[in-house]
Amino acid sequence: MRLTEDERKAVVQLRLNNARQTLEDVKVIVSNKLWTAAANRLYYACYYAASALIVKFGFEAKTHAGIIRLLGLNFISKHLINDELGDMYYKLFTLRQKGDYDDWTVVKEPDIIPLIEPAEEFIGAIEQIINERDKKI
């Protein structure tokens, strides 16, 4: 579906807002020691930001793996997002998948706590790319 420029801006802003709100939700979930839920929400916070970036630049992805692929091809490989943050995003994707769908996976505190700060950095890096792009328009 083609978006007008105004629609694109609105979608990007909505997804960035969702990313930030979901990141706030993670803090409440973590304080309650709900580690599987934290993995899910931490991944989705990053997903919302990544999908905002994809929309901002006019790319289209129909799957989560498609977002990861486009992010790698267009932003990580060009060093707009560093490799470590890209790896962290993929790790969150995998952890969320296992936590949500693998009956034998138990997500624990040590799986989540080290990912919170990098997730915040990931979202911040995406916001910076989007904001820099807005200045050039």
C-alpha positions in Angstrom: 0.0 0.0 0.0 1.4 3.4 -1.0 1.3 6.1 1.7 1.2 9.8 1.1 4.0 11.8 2.7 1.7 12.9 5.5 0.5 9.4 6.1 4.1 8.1 6.2 5.1 10.8 8.7 2.1 9.9 10.9 2.9 6.2 10.8 6.6 6.8 11.6 5.6 9.0 14.6 3.0 6.5 15.8 5.5 3.7 15.7 8.2 5.7 17.5 5.7 6.6 20.2 4.8 2.9 20.5 8.5 2.0 20.8 9.0 4.5 23.6 5.7 3.5 25.4 6.5 -0.2 25.1 10.0 0.5 26.5 8.3 2.1 29.5 6.0 -0.9 29.9 9.2 -3.1 30.1 10.2 -1.3 33.2 7.0 -2.2 35.0 7.1 -5.8 33.7 10.7 -6.2 34.8 9.9 -4.8 38.3 7.4 -7.6 38.5 10.0 -10.2 37.4 7.9 -11.3 34.4 10.8 -12.3 32.2 9.0 -13.9 29.3 6.7 -10.9 29.0 9.7 -8.6 29.3 11.4 -10.4 26.4 8.2 -10.0 24.3 7.8 -6.3 25.1 11.5 -5.5 24.8 11.5 -7.1 21.3 8.4 -5.2 20.3 9.7 -1.9 21.5 12.7 -2.4 19.1 10.4 -3.8 16.4 8.2 -0.7 16.4 11.3 1.5 16.1 12.8 -0.7 13.3 9.5 -0.7 11.4 9.3 3.1 11.7 12.7 3.3 10.1 11.7 1.0 7.3 8.5 3.0 6.6 10.4 6.3 6.8 12.6 5.2 3.9 9.8 3.8 1.8 10.7 0.1 2.2 8.0 -2.5 2.7 8.2 -5.7 4.8 5.5 -8.2 5.4 7.2 -10.2 8.2 9.4 -9.7 11.2 12.2 -11.4 9.3 11.7 -9.0 6.5 12.2 -6.1 8.8 15.4 -7.7 10.1 16.6 -8.3 6.6 15.9 -4.7 5.4 17.5 -3.3 8.5 20.6 -5.3 7.9 20.8 -4.5 4.2 20.0 -0.8 4.4 21.2 0.4 7.8 23.5 -2.0 9.6 25.6 -2.9 6.5 26.0 0.9 5.8 27.1 1.4 9.5 24.1 3.7 10.2 23.3 1.3 13.1 26.2 -0.5 14.6 26.6 -4.3 14.4 26.3 -4.8 18.1 22.9 -3.2 18.2 21.8 -5.2 15.1 23.0 -8.4 16.8 21.1 -7.4 20.0 17.9 -6.9 17.9 18.2 -10.3 16.3 18.9 -11.8 19.8 15.7 -10.2 21.1 13.8 -11.6 18.1 15.1 -15.1 18.8 14.4 -14.8 22.6 10.9 -13.5 22.0 10.2 -16.4 19.6 11.5 -19.0 22.0 9.7 -17.4 25.0 6.4 -17.2 23.1 6.4 -20.4 21.2 8.9 -22.9 22.7 7.3 -24.8 25.6 10.8 -25.7 27.0 12.3 -22.2 27.0 12.3 -20.4 30.3 13.4 -16.8 30.1 15.2 -15.6 33.1 16.5 -12.3 34.6 20.0 -12.7 33.2 18.5 -13.1 29.7 16.7 -9.7 30.0 18.7 -7.3 32.1 21.7 -7.0 29.8 19.4 -6.3 26.8 17.5 -3.3 28.3 20.2 -0.6 27.8 21.2 -1.8 24.3 17.5 -1.8 23.4 17.2 1.8 24.5 20.3 2.7 22.4 18.8 0.9 19.4 15.7 2.9 19.6 17.7 6.1 20.1 19.9 5.4 17.1 16.8 4.9 15.0 15.3 8.1 16.2 18.5 9.9 15.4 18.5 8.5 11.8 14.9 9.5 11.3 15.5 13.0 12.7 18.6 13.6 10.6 16.7 12.5 7.5 13.9 15.0 8.4 16.5 17.8 8.5 17.6 17.0 5.0 14.1 17.1 3.5 
